[in-house]
């Protein structure tokens, strides 16, 4: 298992469609830690920490998004694993 951290910015119709809740469910499904929040410019920002393979699967799911969403782009940045994240929070 390779520990990793990914920071994503999701563009498209991703607010008002339960995208943050969806991302939290995906993180829990793959045993990941981190957070997700809406940005003022209409994007969603998220950080996933945990197994790199699980993160890659989570990002694939996030590209699809929940019903009602339409993801047009995901900006992905791999960062150094911190191990500081516990649980997965929806931030406001």
PyMOL Python script that loads the backbone (N, CA, C, O; Angstrom):
from pymol import cmd

cmd.read_pdbstr("""\
ATOM      1  N   UNK A   1       0.841  -1.185   0.000  1.00  0.00           N
ATOM      2  CA  UNK A   1       0.000   0.000   0.000  1.00  0.00           C
ATOM      3  C   UNK A   1       0.883   1.243   0.000  1.00  0.00           C
ATOM      4  O   UNK A   1       1.743   1.405   0.865  1.00  0.00           O
ATOM      5  N   UNK A   2       0.665   2.103  -0.962  1.00  0.00           N
ATOM      6  CA  UNK A   2       1.410   3.354  -1.062  1.00  0.00           C
ATOM      7  C   UNK A   2       0.521   4.502  -0.594  1.00  0.00           C
ATOM      8  O   UNK A   2      -0.521   4.764  -1.194  1.00  0.00           O
ATOM      9  N   UNK A   3       0.926   5.186   0.471  1.00  0.00           N
ATOM     10  CA  UNK A   3       0.155   6.320   0.974  1.00  0.00           C
ATOM     11  C   UNK A   3       0.362   7.525   0.074  1.00  0.00           C
ATOM     12  O   UNK A   3       1.472   7.785  -0.391  1.00  0.00           O
ATOM     13  N   UNK A   4      -0.721   8.258  -0.167  1.00  0.00           N
ATOM     14  CA  UNK A   4      -0.653   9.408  -1.061  1.00  0.00           C
ATOM     15  C   UNK A   4      -1.668  10.451  -0.630  1.00  0.00           C
ATOM     16  O   UNK A   4      -2.512  10.213   0.233  1.00  0.00           O
ATOM     17  N   UNK A   5      -1.558  11.620  -1.262  1.00  0.00           N
ATOM     18  CA  UNK A   5      -2.488  12.731  -1.022  1.00  0.00           C
ATOM     19  C   UNK A   5      -2.782  13.374  -2.371  1.00  0.00           C
ATOM     20  O   UNK A   5      -1.866  13.695  -3.128  1.00  0.00           O
ATOM     21  N   UNK A   6      -4.056  13.559  -2.663  1.00  0.00           N
ATOM     22  CA  UNK A   6      -4.458  14.214  -3.905  1.00  0.00           C
ATOM     23  C   UNK A   6      -5.339  15.407  -3.570  1.00  0.00           C
ATOM     24  O   UNK A   6      -6.206  15.338  -2.699  1.00  0.00           O
ATOM     25  N   UNK A   7      -5.098  16.496  -4.277  1.00  0.00           N
ATOM     26  CA  UNK A   7      -5.881  17.728  -4.134  1.00  0.00           C
ATOM     27  C   UNK A   7      -6.564  17.940  -5.480  1.00  0.00           C
ATOM     28  O   UNK A   7      -5.892  18.051  -6.505  1.00  0.00           O
ATOM     29  N   UNK A   8      -7.901  17.997  -5.485  1.00  0.00           N
ATOM     30  CA  UNK A   8      -8.614  18.164  -6.748  1.00  0.00           C
ATOM     31  C   UNK A   8      -9.515  19.396  -6.720  1.00  0.00           C
ATOM     32  O   UNK A   8     -10.036  19.790  -5.676  1.00  0.00           O
ATOM     33  N   UNK A   9      -9.678  19.979  -7.884  1.00  0.00           N
ATOM     34  CA  UNK A   9     -10.626  21.060  -8.127  1.00  0.00           C
ATOM     35  C   UNK A   9     -11.534  20.574  -9.242  1.00  0.00           C
ATOM     36  O   UNK A   9     -11.073  20.276 -10.344  1.00  0.00           O
ATOM     37  N   UNK A  10     -12.829  20.494  -8.952  1.00  0.00           N
ATOM     38  CA  UNK A  10     -13.795  19.916  -9.879  1.00  0.00           C
ATOM     39  C   UNK A  10     -14.640  21.032 -10.483  1.00  0.00           C
ATOM     40  O   UNK A  10     -15.217  21.847  -9.763  1.00  0.00           O
ATOM     41  N   UNK A  11     -14.704  21.059 -11.819  1.00  0.00           N
ATOM     42  CA  UNK A  11     -15.467  22.076 -12.534  1.00  0.00           C
ATOM     43  C   UNK A  11     -16.685  21.456 -13.203  1.00  0.00           C
ATOM     44  O   UNK A  11     -16.717  20.258 -13.486  1.00  0.00           O
ATOM     45  N   UNK A  12     -17.674  22.286 -13.447  1.00  0.00           N
ATOM     46  CA  UNK A  12     -18.891  21.868 -14.124  1.00  0.00           C
ATOM     47  C   UNK A  12     -20.105  22.180 -13.266  1.00  0.00           C
ATOM     48  O   UNK A  12     -20.063  23.076 -12.424  1.00  0.00           O
ATOM     49  N   UNK A  13     -21.187  21.441 -13.479  1.00  0.00           N
ATOM     50  CA  UNK A  13     -22.375  21.592 -12.638  1.00  0.00           C
ATOM     51  C   UNK A  13     -22.177  20.673 -11.433  1.00  0.00           C
ATOM     52  O   UNK A  13     -22.595  19.515 -11.441  1.00  0.00           O
ATOM     53  N   UNK A  14     -21.532  21.210 -10.402  1.00  0.00           N
ATOM     54  CA  UNK A  14     -21.152  20.396  -9.248  1.00  0.00           C
ATOM     55  C   UNK A  14     -21.622  20.983  -7.918  1.00  0.00           C
ATOM     56  O   UNK A  14     -21.328  20.433  -6.856  1.00  0.00           O
ATOM     57  N   UNK A  15     -22.339  22.077  -7.974  1.00  0.00           N
ATOM     58  CA  UNK A  15     -22.938  22.629  -6.754  1.00  0.00           C
ATOM     59  C   UNK A  15     -24.452  22.539  -6.866  1.00  0.00           C
ATOM     60  O   UNK A  15     -25.020  22.736  -7.940  1.00  0.00           O
ATOM     61  N   UNK A  16     -25.101  22.240  -5.744  1.00  0.00           N
ATOM     62  CA  UNK A  16     -26.548  22.100  -5.736  1.00  0.00           C
ATOM     63  C   UNK A  16     -27.024  20.750  -6.241  1.00  0.00           C
ATOM     64  O   UNK A  16     -28.211  20.573  -6.515  1.00  0.00           O
ATOM     65  N   UNK A  17     -26.102  19.789  -6.368  1.00  0.00           N
ATOM     66  CA  UNK A  17     -26.446  18.444  -6.868  1.00  0.00           C
ATOM     67  C   UNK A  17     -25.932  17.359  -5.920  1.00  0.00           C
ATOM     68  O   UNK A  17     -25.795  16.203  -6.319  1.00  0.00           O
ATOM     69  N   UNK A  18     -25.650  17.723  -4.672  1.00  0.00           N
ATOM     70  CA  UNK A  18     -25.162  16.802  -3.635  1.00  0.00           C
ATOM     71  C   UNK A  18     -23.781  16.223  -3.954  1.00  0.00           C
ATOM     72  O   UNK A  18     -23.469  15.091  -3.583  1.00  0.00           O
ATOM     73  N   UNK A  19     -22.963  17.016  -4.646  1.00  0.00           N
ATOM     74  CA  UNK A  19     -21.628  16.544  -5.018  1.00  0.00           C
ATOM     75  C   UNK A  19     -20.746  16.315  -3.790  1.00  0.00           C
ATOM     76  O   UNK A  19     -20.011  15.329  -3.732  1.00  0.00           O
ATOM     77  N   UNK A  20     -20.813  17.214  -2.812  1.00  0.00           N
ATOM     78  CA  UNK A  20     -19.974  17.048  -1.612  1.00  0.00           C
ATOM     79  C   UNK A  20     -20.340  15.776  -0.866  1.00  0.00           C
ATOM     80  O   UNK A  20     -19.459  15.045  -0.415  1.00  0.00           O
ATOM     81  N   UNK A  21     -21.617  15.511  -0.735  1.00  0.00           N
ATOM     82  CA  UNK A  21     -22.067  14.284  -0.076  1.00  0.00           C
ATOM     83  C   UNK A  21     -21.620  13.049  -0.861  1.00  0.00           C
ATOM     84  O   UNK A  21     -21.213  12.042  -0.281  1.00  0.00           O
ATOM     85  N   UNK A  22     -21.703  13.145  -2.174  1.00  0.00           N
ATOM     86  CA  UNK A  22     -21.241  12.064  -3.041  1.00  0.00           C
ATOM     87  C   UNK A  22     -19.746  11.799  -2.821  1.00  0.00           C
ATOM     88  O   UNK A  22     -19.326  10.652  -2.665  1.00  0.00           O
ATOM     89  N   UNK A  23     -18.949  12.875  -2.810  1.00  0.00           N
ATOM     90  CA  UNK A  23     -17.502  12.736  -2.623  1.00  0.00           C
ATOM     91  C   UNK A  23     -17.181  12.116  -1.263  1.00  0.00           C
ATOM     92  O   UNK A  23     -16.258  11.309  -1.150  1.00  0.00           O
ATOM     93  N   UNK A  24     -17.933  12.489  -0.241  1.00  0.00           N
ATOM     94  CA  UNK A  24     -17.734  11.908   1.091  1.00  0.00           C
ATOM     95  C   UNK A  24     -18.032  10.408   1.062  1.00  0.00           C
ATOM     96  O   UNK A  24     -17.284   9.618   1.639  1.00  0.00           O
ATOM     97  N   UNK A  25     -19.102  10.018   0.405  1.00  0.00           N
ATOM     98  CA  UNK A  25     -19.444   8.605   0.288  1.00  0.00           C
ATOM     99  C   UNK A  25     -18.386   7.815  -0.459  1.00  0.00           C
ATOM    100  O   UNK A  25     -18.063   6.688  -0.084  1.00  0.00           O
ATOM    101  N   UNK A  26     -17.846   8.404  -1.513  1.00  0.00           N
ATOM    102  CA  UNK A  26     -16.779   7.757  -2.282  1.00  0.00           C
ATOM    103  C   UNK A  26     -15.548   7.584  -1.393  1.00  0.00           C
ATOM    104  O   UNK A  26     -14.936   6.516  -1.382  1.00  0.00           O
ATOM    105  N   UNK A  27     -15.188   8.621  -0.653  1.00  0.00           N
ATOM    106  CA  UNK A  27     -14.027   8.546   0.240  1.00  0.00           C
ATOM    107  C   UNK A  27     -14.215   7.436   1.267  1.00  0.00           C
ATOM    108  O   UNK A  27     -13.291   6.667   1.531  1.00  0.00           O
ATOM    109  N   UNK A  28     -15.391   7.354   1.835  1.00  0.00           N
ATOM    110  CA  UNK A  28     -15.656   6.316   2.833  1.00  0.00           C
ATOM    111  C   UNK A  28     -15.598   4.926   2.195  1.00  0.00           C
ATOM    112  O   UNK A  28     -15.092   3.984   2.804  1.00  0.00           O
ATOM    113  N   UNK A  29     -16.113   4.799   0.979  1.00  0.00           N
ATOM    114  CA  UNK A  29     -16.086   3.523   0.265  1.00  0.00           C
ATOM    115  C   UNK A  29     -14.662   3.013   0.087  1.00  0.00           C
ATOM    116  O   UNK A  29     -14.415   1.811   0.188  1.00  0.00           O
ATOM    117  N   UNK A  30     -13.727   3.915  -0.177  1.00  0.00           N
ATOM    118  CA  UNK A  30     -12.340   3.525  -0.429  1.00  0.00           C
ATOM    119  C   UNK A  30     -11.431   3.718   0.786  1.00  0.00           C
ATOM    120  O   UNK A  30     -10.211   3.604   0.666  1.00  0.00           O
ATOM    121  N   UNK A  31     -12.010   4.009   1.949  1.00  0.00           N
ATOM    122  CA  UNK A  31     -11.229   4.134   3.178  1.00  0.00           C
ATOM    123  C   UNK A  31     -10.288   5.320   3.193  1.00  0.00           C
ATOM    124  O   UNK A  31      -9.190   5.235   3.742  1.00  0.00           O
ATOM    125  N   UNK A  32     -10.706   6.429   2.594  1.00  0.00           N
ATOM    126  CA  UNK A  32      -9.850   7.609   2.487  1.00  0.00           C
ATOM    127  C   UNK A  32     -10.231   8.659   3.520  1.00  0.00           C
ATOM    128  O   UNK A  32     -11.349   8.669   4.035  1.00  0.00           O
ATOM    129  N   UNK A  33      -9.291   9.531   3.812  1.00  0.00           N
ATOM    130  CA  UNK A  33      -9.493  10.649   4.722  1.00  0.00           C
ATOM    131  C   UNK A  33      -9.358  11.945   3.941  1.00  0.00           C
ATOM    132  O   UNK A  33      -8.803  11.962   2.842  1.00  0.00           O
ATOM    133  N   UNK A  34      -9.868  13.030   4.513  1.00  0.00           N
ATOM    134  CA  UNK A  34      -9.729  14.329   3.870  1.00  0.00           C
ATOM    135  C   UNK A  34     -10.935  15.203   4.062  1.00  0.00           C
ATOM    136  O   UNK A  34     -11.584  15.163   5.107  1.00  0.00           O
ATOM    137  N   UNK A  35     -11.241  16.002   3.047  1.00  0.00           N
ATOM    138  CA  UNK A  35     -12.345  16.955   3.131  1.00  0.00           C
ATOM    139  C   UNK A  35     -12.788  17.377   1.737  1.00  0.00           C
ATOM    140  O   UNK A  35     -12.093  17.156   0.746  1.00  0.00           O
ATOM    141  N   UNK A  36     -13.975  17.996   1.692  1.00  0.00           N
ATOM    142  CA  UNK A  36     -14.532  18.524   0.443  1.00  0.00           C
ATOM    143  C   UNK A  36     -15.297  19.797   0.772  1.00  0.00           C
ATOM    144  O   UNK A  36     -15.910  19.893   1.835  1.00  0.00           O
ATOM    145  N   UNK A  37     -15.268  20.784  -0.135  1.00  0.00           N
ATOM    146  CA  UNK A  37     -16.020  22.022   0.085  1.00  0.00           C
ATOM    147  C   UNK A  37     -16.350  22.686  -1.244  1.00  0.00           C
ATOM    148  O   UNK A  37     -15.667  22.486  -2.249  1.00  0.00           O
ATOM    149  N   UNK A  38     -17.420  23.483  -1.221  1.00  0.00           N
ATOM    150  CA  UNK A  38     -17.781  24.321  -2.362  1.00  0.00           C
ATOM    151  C   UNK A  38     -16.892  25.554  -2.368  1.00  0.00           C
ATOM    152  O   UNK A  38     -16.517  26.069  -1.315  1.00  0.00           O
ATOM    153  N   UNK A  39     -16.559  26.018  -3.563  1.00  0.00           N
ATOM    154  CA  UNK A  39     -15.831  27.271  -3.720  1.00  0.00           C
ATOM    155  C   UNK A  39     -16.783  28.330  -4.260  1.00  0.00           C
ATOM    156  O   UNK A  39     -17.786  28.004  -4.895  1.00  0.00           O
ATOM    157  N   UNK A  40     -16.470  29.586  -4.009  1.00  0.00           N
ATOM    158  CA  UNK A  40     -17.326  30.691  -4.434  1.00  0.00           C
ATOM    159  C   UNK A  40     -17.440  30.802  -5.956  1.00  0.00           C
ATOM    160  O   UNK A  40     -18.400  31.382  -6.463  1.00  0.00           O
ATOM    161  N   UNK A  41     -16.467  30.252  -6.687  1.00  0.00           N
ATOM    162  CA  UNK A  41     -16.503  30.352  -8.149  1.00  0.00           C
ATOM    163  C   UNK A  41     -17.283  29.210  -8.815  1.00  0.00           C
ATOM    164  O   UNK A  41     -17.272  29.088 -10.040  1.00  0.00           O
ATOM    165  N   UNK A  42     -17.956  28.378  -8.016  1.00  0.00           N
ATOM    166  CA  UNK A  42     -18.779  27.310  -8.566  1.00  0.00           C
ATOM    167  C   UNK A  42     -18.110  25.951  -8.619  1.00  0.00           C
ATOM    168  O   UNK A  42     -18.761  24.948  -8.912  1.00  0.00           O
ATOM    169  N   UNK A  43     -16.819  25.907  -8.340  1.00  0.00           N
ATOM    170  CA  UNK A  43     -16.113  24.623  -8.323  1.00  0.00           C
ATOM    171  C   UNK A  43     -16.257  23.954  -6.959  1.00  0.00           C
ATOM    172  O   UNK A  43     -16.723  24.556  -5.992  1.00  0.00           O
ATOM    173  N   UNK A  44     -15.839  22.685  -6.915  1.00  0.00           N
ATOM    174  CA  UNK A  44     -15.734  21.942  -5.665  1.00  0.00           C
ATOM    175  C   UNK A  44     -14.265  21.577  -5.484  1.00  0.00           C
ATOM    176  O   UNK A  44     -13.599  21.148  -6.426  1.00  0.00           O
ATOM    177  N   UNK A  45     -13.770  21.754  -4.264  1.00  0.00           N
ATOM    178  CA  UNK A  45     -12.386  21.427  -3.921  1.00  0.00           C
ATOM    179  C   UNK A  45     -12.395  20.258  -2.945  1.00  0.00           C
ATOM    180  O   UNK A  45     -13.226  20.202  -2.038  1.00  0.00           O
ATOM    181  N   UNK A  46     -11.467  19.325  -3.136  1.00  0.00           N
ATOM    182  CA  UNK A  46     -11.391  18.174  -2.228  1.00  0.00           C
ATOM    183  C   UNK A  46      -9.948  17.724  -2.064  1.00  0.00           C
ATOM    184  O   UNK A  46      -9.110  17.902  -2.948  1.00  0.00           O
ATOM    185  N   UNK A  47      -9.688  17.135  -0.903  1.00  0.00           N
ATOM    186  CA  UNK A  47      -8.406  16.493  -0.616  1.00  0.00           C
ATOM    187  C   UNK A  47      -8.703  15.069  -0.176  1.00  0.00           C
ATOM    188  O   UNK A  47      -9.548  14.835   0.688  1.00  0.00           O
ATOM    189  N   UNK A  48      -7.995  14.118  -0.783  1.00  0.00           N
ATOM    190  CA  UNK A  48      -8.096  12.709  -0.407  1.00  0.00           C
ATOM    191  C   UNK A  48      -6.732  12.239   0.071  1.00  0.00           C
ATOM    192  O   UNK A  48      -5.722  12.488  -0.586  1.00  0.00           O
ATOM    193  N   UNK A  49      -6.698  11.560   1.210  1.00  0.00           N
ATOM    194  CA  UNK A  49      -5.466  10.935   1.702  1.00  0.00           C
ATOM    195  C   UNK A  49      -5.734   9.473   1.985  1.00  0.00           C
ATOM    196  O   UNK A  49      -6.807   9.095   2.454  1.00  0.00           O
ATOM    197  N   UNK A  50      -4.737   8.659   1.690  1.00  0.00           N
ATOM    198  CA  UNK A  50      -4.846   7.226   1.950  1.00  0.00           C
ATOM    199  C   UNK A  50      -4.081   6.443   0.914  1.00  0.00           C
ATOM    200  O   UNK A  50      -3.072   6.906   0.381  1.00  0.00           O
ATOM    201  N   UNK A  51      -4.573   5.247   0.633  1.00  0.00           N
ATOM    202  CA  UNK A  51      -3.936   4.384  -0.364  1.00  0.00           C
ATOM    203  C   UNK A  51      -4.064   5.010  -1.756  1.00  0.00           C
ATOM    204  O   UNK A  51      -5.151   5.421  -2.162  1.00  0.00           O
ATOM    205  N   UNK A  52      -2.947   5.076  -2.476  1.00  0.00           N
ATOM    206  CA  UNK A  52      -2.955   5.715  -3.798  1.00  0.00           C
ATOM    207  C   UNK A  52      -3.957   5.051  -4.746  1.00  0.00           C
ATOM    208  O   UNK A  52      -4.641   5.742  -5.502  1.00  0.00           O
ATOM    209  N   UNK A  53      -4.049   3.733  -4.713  1.00  0.00           N
ATOM    210  CA  UNK A  53      -5.006   3.036  -5.566  1.00  0.00           C
ATOM    211  C   UNK A  53      -6.432   3.429  -5.246  1.00  0.00           C
ATOM    212  O   UNK A  53      -7.245   3.614  -6.152  1.00  0.00           O
ATOM    213  N   UNK A  54      -6.744   3.557  -3.968  1.00  0.00           N
ATOM    214  CA  UNK A  54      -8.074   3.995  -3.556  1.00  0.00           C
ATOM    215  C   UNK A  54      -8.358   5.417  -4.004  1.00  0.00           C
ATOM    216  O   UNK A  54      -9.471   5.734  -4.426  1.00  0.00           O
ATOM    217  N   UNK A  55      -7.352   6.267  -3.912  1.00  0.00           N
ATOM    218  CA  UNK A  55      -7.512   7.652  -4.365  1.00  0.00           C
ATOM    219  C   UNK A  55      -7.783   7.686  -5.867  1.00  0.00           C
ATOM    220  O   UNK A  55      -8.657   8.422  -6.324  1.00  0.00           O
ATOM    221  N   UNK A  56      -7.046   6.904  -6.624  1.00  0.00           N
ATOM    222  CA  UNK A  56      -7.257   6.869  -8.076  1.00  0.00           C
ATOM    223  C   UNK A  56      -8.678   6.420  -8.411  1.00  0.00           C
ATOM    224  O   UNK A  56      -9.303   6.967  -9.319  1.00  0.00           O
ATOM    225  N   UNK A  57      -9.190   5.430  -7.682  1.00  0.00           N
ATOM    226  CA  UNK A  57     -10.567   4.971  -7.891  1.00  0.00           C
ATOM    227  C   UNK A  57     -11.569   6.058  -7.503  1.00  0.00           C
ATOM    228  O   UNK A  57     -12.576   6.252  -8.184  1.00  0.00           O
ATOM    229  N   UNK A  58     -11.292   6.761  -6.412  1.00  0.00           N
ATOM    230  CA  UNK A  58     -12.178   7.837  -5.974  1.00  0.00           C
ATOM    231  C   UNK A  58     -12.234   8.954  -7.018  1.00  0.00           C
ATOM    232  O   UNK A  58     -13.303   9.502  -7.288  1.00  0.00           O
ATOM    233  N   UNK A  59     -11.098   9.283  -7.596  1.00  0.00           N
ATOM    234  CA  UNK A  59     -11.060  10.340  -8.610  1.00  0.00           C
ATOM    235  C   UNK A  59     -11.844   9.913  -9.852  1.00  0.00           C
ATOM    236  O   UNK A  59     -12.540  10.730 -10.454  1.00  0.00           O
ATOM    237  N   UNK A  60     -11.736   8.661 -10.233  1.00  0.00           N
ATOM    238  CA  UNK A  60     -12.544   8.163 -11.353  1.00  0.00           C
ATOM    239  C   UNK A  60     -14.029   8.340 -11.064  1.00  0.00           C
ATOM    240  O   UNK A  60     -14.787   8.773 -11.932  1.00  0.00           O
ATOM    241  N   UNK A  61     -14.445   8.005  -9.845  1.00  0.00           N
ATOM    242  CA  UNK A  61     -15.851   8.179  -9.467  1.00  0.00           C
ATOM    243  C   UNK A  61     -16.232   9.652  -9.471  1.00  0.00           C
ATOM    244  O   UNK A  61     -17.334  10.008  -9.887  1.00  0.00           O
ATOM    245  N   UNK A  62     -15.323  10.516  -9.008  1.00  0.00           N
ATOM    246  CA  UNK A  62     -15.603  11.952  -8.970  1.00  0.00           C
ATOM    247  C   UNK A  62     -15.714  12.538 -10.380  1.00  0.00           C
ATOM    248  O   UNK A  62     -16.425  13.524 -10.580  1.00  0.00           O
ATOM    249  N   UNK A  63     -15.033  11.954 -11.345  1.00  0.00           N
ATOM    250  CA  UNK A  63     -15.161  12.416 -12.734  1.00  0.00           C
ATOM    251  C   UNK A  63     -16.583  12.187 -13.247  1.00  0.00           C
ATOM    252  O   UNK A  63     -17.083  12.946 -14.078  1.00  0.00           O
ATOM    253  N   UNK A  64     -17.219  11.144 -12.748  1.00  0.00           N
ATOM    254  CA  UNK A  64     -18.596  10.830 -13.136  1.00  0.00           C
ATOM    255  C   UNK A  64     -19.578  11.656 -12.312  1.00  0.00           C
ATOM    256  O   UNK A  64     -20.520  12.229 -12.861  1.00  0.00           O
ATOM    257  N   UNK A  65     -19.364  11.721 -10.994  1.00  0.00           N
ATOM    258  CA  UNK A  65     -20.203  12.508 -10.103  1.00  0.00           C
ATOM    259  C   UNK A  65     -21.562  11.884  -9.867  1.00  0.00           C
ATOM    260  O   UNK A  65     -21.892  10.847 -10.443  1.00  0.00           O
ATOM    261  N   UNK A  66     -22.351  12.526  -9.011  1.00  0.00           N
ATOM    262  CA  UNK A  66     -23.693  12.024  -8.704  1.00  0.00           C
ATOM    263  C   UNK A  66     -24.666  12.356  -9.836  1.00  0.00           C
ATOM    264  O   UNK A  66     -24.368  13.160 -10.720  1.00  0.00           O
ATOM    265  N   UNK A  67     -25.817  11.727  -9.787  1.00  0.00           N
ATOM    266  CA  UNK A  67     -26.887  12.036 -10.728  1.00  0.00           C
ATOM    267  C   UNK A  67     -27.215  13.517 -10.632  1.00  0.00           C
ATOM    268  O   UNK A  67     -27.323  14.053  -9.529  1.00  0.00           O
ATOM    269  N   UNK A  68     -27.372  14.171 -11.741  1.00  0.00           N
ATOM    270  CA  UNK A  68     -27.666  15.602 -11.741  1.00  0.00           C
ATOM    271  C   UNK A  68     -26.443  16.478 -11.907  1.00  0.00           C
ATOM    272  O   UNK A  68     -26.565  17.666 -12.208  1.00  0.00           O
ATOM    273  N   UNK A  69     -25.271  15.911 -11.717  1.00  0.00           N
ATOM    274  CA  UNK A  69     -24.048  16.694 -11.907  1.00  0.00           C
ATOM    275  C   UNK A  69     -23.560  16.527 -13.349  1.00  0.00           C
ATOM    276  O   UNK A  69     -23.987  15.627 -14.072  1.00  0.00           O
ATOM    277  N   UNK A  70     -22.663  17.415 -13.736  1.00  0.00           N
ATOM    278  CA  UNK A  70     -21.997  17.302 -15.037  1.00  0.00           C
ATOM    279  C   UNK A  70     -20.585  17.842 -14.856  1.00  0.00           C
ATOM    280  O   UNK A  70     -20.367  19.054 -14.872  1.00  0.00           O
ATOM    281  N   UNK A  71     -19.635  16.940 -14.685  1.00  0.00           N
ATOM    282  CA  UNK A  71     -18.239  17.327 -14.464  1.00  0.00           C
ATOM    283  C   UNK A  71     -17.594  17.597 -15.816  1.00  0.00           C
ATOM    284  O   UNK A  71     -17.618  16.748 -16.707  1.00  0.00           O
ATOM    285  N   UNK A  72     -17.017  18.786 -15.960  1.00  0.00           N
ATOM    286  CA  UNK A  72     -16.350  19.140 -17.208  1.00  0.00           C
ATOM    287  C   UNK A  72     -14.837  19.015 -17.107  1.00  0.00           C
ATOM    288  O   UNK A  72     -14.165  18.832 -18.122  1.00  0.00           O
ATOM    289  N   UNK A  73     -14.291  19.111 -15.895  1.00  0.00           N
ATOM    290  CA  UNK A  73     -12.835  19.000 -15.731  1.00  0.00           C
ATOM    291  C   UNK A  73     -12.502  18.768 -14.267  1.00  0.00           C
ATOM    292  O   UNK A  73     -13.207  19.228 -13.370  1.00  0.00           O
ATOM    293  N   UNK A  74     -11.414  18.044 -14.047  1.00  0.00           N
ATOM    294  CA  UNK A  74     -10.840  17.892 -12.709  1.00  0.00           C
ATOM    295  C   UNK A  74      -9.361  18.238 -12.803  1.00  0.00           C
ATOM    296  O   UNK A  74      -8.612  17.624 -13.562  1.00  0.00           O
ATOM    297  N   UNK A  75      -8.958  19.223 -12.026  1.00  0.00           N
ATOM    298  CA  UNK A  75      -7.550  19.603 -11.914  1.00  0.00           C
ATOM    299  C   UNK A  75      -6.986  18.818 -10.734  1.00  0.00           C
ATOM    300  O   UNK A  75      -7.396  19.027  -9.592  1.00  0.00           O
ATOM    301  N   UNK A  76      -6.056  17.926 -11.005  1.00  0.00           N
ATOM    302  CA  UNK A  76      -5.493  17.024  -9.994  1.00  0.00           C
ATOM    303  C   UNK A  76      -4.055  17.391  -9.697  1.00  0.00           C
ATOM    304  O   UNK A  76      -3.242  17.545 -10.608  1.00  0.00           O
ATOM    305  N   UNK A  77      -3.743  17.530  -8.407  1.00  0.00           N
ATOM    306  CA  UNK A  77      -2.372  17.756  -7.966  1.00  0.00           C
ATOM    307  C   UNK A  77      -2.035  16.706  -6.913  1.00  0.00           C
ATOM    308  O   UNK A  77      -2.715  16.604  -5.892  1.00  0.00           O
ATOM    309  N   UNK A  78      -0.988  15.929  -7.160  1.00  0.00           N
ATOM    310  CA  UNK A  78      -0.502  14.975  -6.158  1.00  0.00           C
ATOM    311  C   UNK A  78       0.401  15.731  -5.203  1.00  0.00           C
ATOM    312  O   UNK A  78       1.313  16.442  -5.626  1.00  0.00           O
ATOM    313  N   UNK A  79       0.142  15.576  -3.909  1.00  0.00           N
ATOM    314  CA  UNK A  79       0.906  16.267  -2.877  1.00  0.00           C
ATOM    315  C   UNK A  79       1.553  15.247  -1.952  1.00  0.00           C
ATOM    316  O   UNK A  79       1.262  14.053  -2.018  1.00  0.00           O
ATOM    317  N   UNK A  80       2.427  15.734  -1.095  1.00  0.00           N
ATOM    318  CA  UNK A  80       3.082  14.852  -0.131  1.00  0.00           C
ATOM    319  C   UNK A  80       2.072  14.398   0.927  1.00  0.00           C
ATOM    320  O   UNK A  80       1.341  15.215   1.485  1.00  0.00           O
ATOM    321  N   UNK A  81       2.039  13.114   1.191  1.00  0.00           N
ATOM    322  CA  UNK A  81       1.151  12.543   2.202  1.00  0.00           C
ATOM    323  C   UNK A  81       1.486  13.150   3.560  1.00  0.00           C
ATOM    324  O   UNK A  81       2.650  13.190   3.959  1.00  0.00           O
ATOM    325  N   UNK A  82       0.450  13.626   4.276  1.00  0.00           N
ATOM    326  CA  UNK A  82       0.695  14.262   5.575  1.00  0.00           C
ATOM    327  C   UNK A  82       0.323  13.357   6.743  1.00  0.00           C
ATOM    328  O   UNK A  82       0.969  13.403   7.790  1.00  0.00           O
ATOM    329  N   UNK A  83      -0.713  12.534   6.575  1.00  0.00           N
ATOM    330  CA  UNK A  83      -1.182  11.693   7.665  1.00  0.00           C
ATOM    331  C   UNK A  83      -1.961  12.454   8.727  1.00  0.00           C
ATOM    332  O   UNK A  83      -2.332  11.881   9.751  1.00  0.00           O
ATOM    333  N   UNK A  84      -2.213  13.742   8.495  1.00  0.00           N
ATOM    334  CA  UNK A  84      -2.922  14.566   9.484  1.00  0.00           C
ATOM    335  C   UNK A  84      -4.437  14.480   9.345  1.00  0.00           C
ATOM    336  O   UNK A  84      -5.165  14.823  10.276  1.00  0.00           O
ATOM    337  N   UNK A  85      -4.913  14.028   8.197  1.00  0.00           N
ATOM    338  CA  UNK A  85      -6.359  13.979   7.976  1.00  0.00           C
ATOM    339  C   UNK A  85      -6.966  12.792   8.730  1.00  0.00           C
ATOM    340  O   UNK A  85      -6.431  11.684   8.705  1.00  0.00           O
ATOM    341  N   UNK A  86      -8.081  13.044   9.393  1.00  0.00           N
ATOM    342  CA  UNK A  86      -8.819  11.970  10.063  1.00  0.00           C
ATOM    343  C   UNK A  86     -10.272  12.082   9.644  1.00  0.00           C
ATOM    344  O   UNK A  86     -10.843  13.173   9.666  1.00  0.00           O
ATOM    345  N   UNK A  87     -10.865  10.985   9.268  1.00  0.00           N
ATOM    346  CA  UNK A  87     -12.232  11.010   8.787  1.00  0.00           C
ATOM    347  C   UNK A  87     -12.312  11.722   7.449  1.00  0.00           C
ATOM    348  O   UNK A  87     -11.295  11.957   6.796  1.00  0.00           O
ATOM    349  N   UNK A  88     -13.519  12.060   7.051  1.00  0.00           N
ATOM    350  CA  UNK A  88     -13.708  12.829   5.815  1.00  0.00           C
ATOM    351  C   UNK A  88     -14.811  13.841   6.068  1.00  0.00           C
ATOM    352  O   UNK A  88     -15.966  13.473   6.284  1.00  0.00           O
ATOM    353  N   UNK A  89     -14.453  15.110   6.042  1.00  0.00           N
ATOM    354  CA  UNK A  89     -15.361  16.196   6.410  1.00  0.00           C
ATOM    355  C   UNK A  89     -15.913  16.933   5.203  1.00  0.00           C
ATOM    356  O   UNK A  89     -15.234  17.106   4.191  1.00  0.00           O
ATOM    357  N   UNK A  90     -17.147  17.359   5.333  1.00  0.00           N
ATOM    358  CA  UNK A  90     -17.710  18.336   4.407  1.00  0.00           C
ATOM    359  C   UNK A  90     -17.508  19.688   5.077  1.00  0.00           C
ATOM    360  O   UNK A  90     -18.027  19.940   6.165  1.00  0.00           O
ATOM    361  N   UNK A  91     -16.755  20.544   4.420  1.00  0.00           N
ATOM    362  CA  UNK A  91     -16.455  21.864   4.980  1.00  0.00           C
ATOM    363  C   UNK A  91     -17.368  22.915   4.373  1.00  0.00           C
ATOM    364  O   UNK A  91     -17.822  22.803   3.234  1.00  0.00           O
ATOM    365  N   UNK A  92     -17.618  23.937   5.175  1.00  0.00           N
ATOM    366  CA  UNK A  92     -18.505  25.022   4.747  1.00  0.00           C
ATOM    367  C   UNK A  92     -17.778  26.353   4.798  1.00  0.00           C
ATOM    368  O   UNK A  92     -18.360  27.388   4.473  1.00  0.00           O
TER     369      UNK A  92
END
""", "prot")
cmd.dss("prot")
cmd.show_as("cartoon", "prot")
cmd.util.cbc("prot")
cmd.orient("prot")
